[in-house]
Amino acid sequence: MSMRQMSIKIYHNPRCSKSRQTLQLMTEHEVNPQIVEYLKTPPSREELEAILHMLGLEPRELMRKKEKEYKAAGLDNPELDRDALIQGMLDHPKLIERPIVIKDDKAIIGRPPELVLDLIS
């Protein structure tokens, strides 16, 4: 069977088990997404703004708060505004929750990975 080519993108970290499981589920459902290894190719500010909008999240809700960079960069400061938090994710892409799957104007975080099935079916 051939893979269906849809306009689907996954912000992927190959070292993350949830990210790998999400990508595997997509492959099993014959979806061949554009893979963005966001630690190597971080999103632009515009892309990150668009992702936040599609997810309906505020920047802090998309951050991995347990990573040491979160506190080290002072991002746990409740006074920081939206722009400062977005800049923090741009400066430290490791803090962006993963995996993020985008199809057209919809996005999900693959936690648990099965959430991707609603988006790709």
N, C-alpha and C positions, 0 to 999 in steps of 0.2 A: 504494500500500500504506500501511496506517496503522502508526504507530509502536506497538510494544508498550510498555505502561506497566508497568514492573516497579518494585519497590522497590530502585532502584539510585541511588547517589549518587556523584558525582565531585568530589573536592576539586581544583579546577582553577585554573590560572594561565594566562590567555589569552596571556601574553607568552612562555610556555614551549612550544617546538616539540613536545616529547614529550607534553605535556599536550594540546595541540591535536590531535596525531595520534591519541592515545588516544580523545578525544572523537569525532573523525571516524570512527574504526573502529566505535565504538558506534553512531553514526548510520547508517553503512552496513549494520549488522546489525539495523536497525530497533529500536534500543534508545534510549529517550528518558530519560536520567538526570536526576535533580535535580542541577543544577549549583551547587556552592558555590564562589564565588570567595574562597578562604580568606584571601587577603591583605586583602580588604575585610570578610569575616565569619569571623574566626578561630574554630576549634573551641573549645569550653569544655574545662576540665580533664577533665571526665567523658568527653566525646567523644574527646579525645586518648588518654586511658587505654584506652578501648574499642577505638580504632583500633590502638594498640600491641598490645593483647591479641589482636585478630583477625589481625594480621600476624605475631604471634609474635616481635616485635622489642623490644629494649631502646631507651630513648629516643635514645641516641647513634647507634644504627643507622638511625634515621629522620631524622637531621639532615644538612643540606647543609653539610659541614664546610669547604668551600672559600669559602663566603660570608664577606665581611669581618666581618659581625656575630658570627660564631662565635667568633673570637679576641677581637674588640673587647669582647664581653660576658663574656669570661673562661670561656666554655663549654668550652674545650679543657683545662681543669683536670681531671686524672684523679681528683681527690679529690671532685668533685661527686657528690652522690647522685642517685637517680632523680627525686626531687621537684624538685631544683634544675634538672636538665636539662629536665624537663617544663615548669617555669616559664620556662626560657629560650626554649622553643619558643612558649609562650603570649605572652611578651613580644616575640618576634621571629618571627612566623609565616613570614617569608621562609625561615627555616631548615628548615621542614618539607619533606621530600622530596615530590616531586610527579610525576605525579598519583596520588592514592590513589582507588581505586574500591572501593565497598562494595556488596555485595549480600547482604541478609539478615544473617547473622552471619559472612560471609567478606569478606576484603579483600585487595587486591593493590596493588602499586605498578606503574604502567604503564611500566616500564623493562625491556625494550623494550615499546612499546605493545601488541604482539601478545599479551602476557600476559593482557590483558583478555578475550580471546576464550574462554579456559577458564572464566572467571568468568560470562560472560553467555550461554554456550551451554547 
